[in-house]
Amino acid sequence: TELMTHKINVNVVAPGWIDTPGEHETFSDDLIAEAAQSLPWKRLGLPEDIGKAAAFLCSDDADYITGVVLTVDGGLRFNHCRPDLMPREK
């Protein structure tokens, strides 16, 4: 609340599994492909996905948003939900 008096927004971007070179050094391509297929969007996140979320939170469009954790995980947290509640494929 100390920063609120100065109109400074404080937010957090919480990324899910992001497709980076480090992931490919750590995990096999087969494991990465399998993990991606288990996600609702059927892909790992991209660095650009995180960048876009961060850019939004830094923009004037997010001026009234503060104190939030913006989860950018392609639905990873929904992996154990009922299928009829999952996002529909386009």
Rosetta blueprint (number, residue, H / E / L):
1 T L
2 E L
3 L L
4 M H
5 T H
6 H H
7 K L
8 I L
9 N L
10 V L
11 N L
12 V E
13 V E
14 A E
15 P E
16 G L
17 W L
18 I E
19 D L
20 T L
21 P H
22 G H
23 E H
24 H H
25 E H
26 T H
27 F L
28 S L
29 D H
30 D H
31 L H
32 I H
33 A H
34 E H
35 A H
36 A H
37 Q H
38 S L
39 L L
40 P L
41 W L
42 K L
43 R L
44 L L
45 G E
46 L L
47 P H
48 E H
49 D H
50 I H
51 G H
52 K H
53 A H
54 A H
55 A H
56 F H
57 L H
58 C H
59 S L
60 D H
61 D H
62 A H
63 D L
64 Y L
65 I L
66 T L
67 G L
68 V L
69 V E
70 L E
71 T E
72 V E
73 D L
74 G L
75 G L
76 L H
77 R H
78 F H
79 N L
80 H L
81 C L
82 R L
83 P H
84 D H
85 L H
86 M L
87 P L
88 R L
89 E L
90 K L
